Amino acid sequence: MQLRYLETGARPAAFNMGLDEAVLDEVAAGRSQPTLRLYAWKPWAVSLGYFQGLNDEVDREACSASGVDVVRRVTGGGAVFHAAELTYSIVVPESHPLAAGSILDSYRSICGGLVLGLSSLGIPAEFAPLNDVVAGGKKLSGNAQTRKKGCLLQHGTVLLDVDVDQMFALLKVPNEKLKGKLIADVKARVSSVSAMLGRPFGYDEAVATFRPAFASAFGAELAPGQPTEAEQAGAERLAAEKFGTLAWTAKR
Amino acid sequence: MTGSYVGKGRGGKLLRVDLYWQDGRAERVSIRGDFFAHPEDGFDAAEDGLAGVPLTELGQVFGRQLEARGVTLFGLLPSDLDDAVESIVSSAIKQG
């Protein structure tokens, strides 16, 4: 199995989501190979799940004051604060072995790369259905999948470091009176690679760790590449006309 | 009339519902949360299709519309909508 491999560094939220969708469009059209992409976010961002309400979940004033982007994903799931993390996306046709079986099966297959990467660091990670990877009962990775145009798109994160207080300064909670308890719960349930290793673990080291881990877990050769002209143009168009617009971000 | 619900349904994920209704029928239903639905646009269409449906049949009709569109839910059950609607309507009745 061969996958095209893209490492696109830290980009704004609307571009990141635009490039994921543009790659899906090109893979669906048969013009690009199935693709694994590693990336990060600059500025930091909050991404909303497709079905979440913008004003339910996000303190837009706090995000604006902190220079944090807000974007709606095409995938479901919860709001994510993208700061010190490695993000990946994978796009394959639904006929691809990584998309085989049920949706749960494909989550498990793709998250296998994350589990292997964390295990290679000495972190005893495991897949936690439906869409998390945990170690010692603490979440280190959240993942979200959609299927469109005959392709699977899954993107997810590996928390390299986490500041739960900062996260909750940007996100709203269902019950303000219980915010303190919720923050304490999240601190107990979420960790990061840096915290588990007891040393700083940054983006470059994460790329060097997870690129071979994905390749090994998938039994795939990763062929380094760049976004095609069509993908680059598509990402810029989607950033301007979809992901960067209030009409999309405030869709719910 | 209008009302809102926030809670964890039996599907397991956080569910938020805004309900607008008149004479026992829904005028508009907004269903939000951190659940998953594949395909997403099938969910949108099923949600739009709830306008005009009797409140007592919302969960059942929602389930049928999702099924007709081949939508698979994770973290949400169609019957969670009934629980939310019941909670909203009960609150409205109590408030008179």
Interface residues (C-beta under 8 A of the other chain):
Chain A: G49 Y50 F51 Q52 G53 D56 V74 T75 G76 G77 G78 A79 I103 L130 N131 A144 Q145 T146 R147 K148 P174 N175 R252
Chain B: V6 L14 R16 S30 I31 R32 G33 D34 F35 F36 A37 H38 P39 E40 F43 T72 F74 G75
